[in-house]
Amino acid sequence: MSDDLSPAQRDIKAYFITERGYWRPWTEAILRTNPDFLRRYARYAGHPARNGPLSARMVELIYLALDCSSTHLYTNGARTHLGMAFEAGASVADVLDVLRIVTEQGLDSVYEAAEILAEEAGVDLSDALPAGLRARVERVLPADMRGIEALARLDPAYLDAVLEFLESEDSLDGLGPAERSLIEIALSACFTGYNPNALRRRIRFALGAGVPRADILQAIQLGAHLSVHGTALGALLLKESLDATA
């Protein structure tokens, strides 16, 4: 209930909703136990979400990708940001593109692990990509990735299946190339699935494609806020404990 809040607490609640666009049981719990923390968090998390160059639609789609990622799988957050993405003008095709990118996230580890396997097993990767295959790879991936060469040598049928999956164009009027790049950067940069090698490749590609540096930085910054989901869990458990002993 908000009618038993102090004027200062009501101000902080209004400020949080303005900055973050939502109010949840965990924020209510923290408001009642440590309101200044909630105010400072709202300013910290709200800054990149509200002040960067990305549209509200793009911010919410990035949050959706981060929450749906198999490295996080946060249902409450995904539900919140799915709704906010639609409110900001996202389409079903946009969301399906986000989910497709989330599906592709695990491939980065396969590429890098295949490269390590080839190195340790002494597999010769010279001429692993003939001209036709190299041209096909270059349409969807950097052809100079040693992991791709390793897959071509170790399991060409698997590489063919991967390329067929990545080549598919099953979305109509969804994300543009720059937007897809930003989603990929956010996933690779987030602490829950941090992959510096993939991140470097994707940042290099985005910059080369003309994506502004400020857009890339904002996509990177948004991932830090996933850590508050641990705070949300702890705050609700603390409330349960305090209520039980009241």
Buried (B, 14 or more C-beta within 10 A) or exposed (E): EEEEBEEEBEEBBEBBEEBBBEBBEBBBBBBBEBBEBBBEBBEEBBEBBEEBEBEBBBBBBBBBBBBBBEBBEBEEBBEBBBBBBBEBEBBEBBBBBBEBBBEBBEBBBBBBEBBEBBEEEEBEBEEBBEEEBBEBBEEBBBBEBBBBBBBBBBEEEEBBEBBEEBEEEEBEEBBEEBBBBBBBBBBBBBEBBEBEBBBEBBBEBBEEEEBEEEBBBBBBBBBBBBEBBEBBEEBBEBBEEEEEEE
